[in-house]
Amino acid sequence: MMIVNLTMEKVKIINQEKPRDKWTYLAVRDYERNEIIGHWTMVYDEGFEIRLNGSKYFAFFKYERKSNAHCPTSIEGKH
């Protein structure tokens, strides 16, 4: 098992398709060697993605609905 640190250290990723070309990518470091081994980023307010050694990992954030808000409902009109 590998232990990693998700840092706040920005890294530059080239050749990303839109809208990912505007996202902020942060370094993933190996816990023992402290070397950058990948990157991670938030995916809107839904979760985060980690890329390591050519593999992609994604996790949704867990949340509890605390009100009667209609969060999944779309808003109609001009924006």
C-alpha positions as CSV (number, residue, x, y, z in Angstrom):
1,M,0.0,0.0,0.0
2,M,1.2,3.5,-0.9
3,I,0.7,6.5,1.4
4,V,0.4,9.9,-0.3
5,N,0.1,13.5,0.7
6,L,-2.4,15.7,-1.1
7,T,-0.7,19.1,-1.0
8,M,-1.8,22.7,-1.7
9,E,1.3,23.1,-4.0
10,K,0.2,24.1,-7.5
11,V,1.5,22.1,-10.5
12,K,1.3,23.0,-14.2
13,I,-0.6,20.5,-16.4
14,I,-0.3,21.0,-20.1
15,N,-2.7,19.9,-22.9
16,Q,-5.9,19.6,-20.9
17,E,-9.2,19.8,-22.7
18,K,-11.8,22.5,-21.8
19,P,-13.0,23.1,-19.1
20,R,-10.1,21.3,-17.4
21,D,-7.6,23.7,-18.8
22,K,-8.8,26.3,-16.3
23,W,-8.8,24.0,-13.3
24,T,-6.1,24.2,-10.5
25,Y,-4.0,21.1,-10.2
26,L,-2.2,20.4,-6.9
27,A,0.7,18.1,-6.2
28,V,0.5,14.6,-4.8
29,R,3.7,13.6,-3.0
30,D,4.9,10.2,-1.9
31,Y,4.8,10.2,1.9
32,E,8.2,8.5,2.5
33,R,10.3,10.1,-0.3
34,N,8.5,13.4,-0.5
35,E,8.6,13.3,-4.3
36,I,5.8,14.6,-6.5
37,I,4.2,11.5,-8.0
38,G,1.0,12.8,-9.4
39,H,-1.7,15.6,-9.1
40,W,-5.1,16.1,-7.8
41,T,-7.9,18.6,-8.3
42,M,-11.4,19.5,-7.0
43,V,-14.2,18.6,-9.5
44,Y,-16.7,21.4,-9.0
45,D,-18.4,20.9,-5.6
46,E,-19.0,17.2,-6.1
47,G,-15.7,15.5,-5.4
48,F,-12.0,15.3,-6.2
49,E,-9.8,13.5,-8.8
50,I,-6.3,12.1,-8.2
51,R,-4.0,11.0,-11.0
52,L,-1.1,8.7,-10.2
53,N,1.1,6.6,-12.5
54,G,-1.3,6.8,-15.5
55,S,-4.4,5.9,-13.4
56,K,-7.3,8.1,-12.4
57,Y,-9.2,7.9,-9.1
58,F,-12.4,9.9,-8.3
59,A,-14.3,10.2,-5.0
60,F,-17.6,12.0,-4.4
61,F,-18.0,14.0,-1.3
62,K,-20.5,12.7,1.2
63,Y,-23.1,15.2,2.5
64,E,-26.3,15.3,4.4
65,R,-29.2,17.3,3.2
66,K,-30.1,19.7,6.1
67,S,-33.0,21.7,4.6
68,N,-35.9,21.7,2.2
69,A,-33.7,23.3,-0.5
70,H,-34.2,22.0,-4.0
71,C,-30.5,21.5,-4.8
72,P,-30.9,19.0,-7.6
73,T,-33.6,21.1,-9.3
74,S,-32.4,23.2,-12.2
75,I,-33.3,26.9,-12.6
76,E,-35.1,28.0,-15.7
77,G,-34.5,31.4,-17.3
78,K,-31.7,33.5,-18.9
79,H,-28.3,33.4,-17.3
